[in-house]
């Protein structure tokens, strides 16, 4: 009878590189992203706009993580877009009642 070598488990565990773990993690995140996008589309199609928008925020967060975009970079982009808005739009904010169904999101540092 052959004696089992207990170090095989340790050897196999060390053979899995950090790069391979990162690749698997990224694959899982892409899979979750696809699922979230399917859910968001189904929610929007069934008239659940508020919930669809919330799922869209989760999709944005996951895409930022996958593309290694920091919150500060997104904030800078948003500020740049707002400062580049036409003067007519920036002086007359749309009342919340006119934007029915759209949640108000505020970026905080």
Number of C-alpha atoms within 10 A of each C-alpha: 3 4 5 7 7 8 9 10 10 9 10 9 10 10 10 10 10 10 9 11 11 11 12 12 13 14 13 12 16 15 12 14 19 13 13 18 17 11 16 22 16 13 17 14 11 10 10 14 17 15 16 21 17 14 18 17 13 16 19 13 15 18 15 15 14 15 8 10 13 12 15 12 12 13 15 12 12 13 13 11 10 12 11 10 12 9 9 8 10 12 9 8 8 10 8 11 8 8 10 9 13 13 13 7 7 7 10 7 6
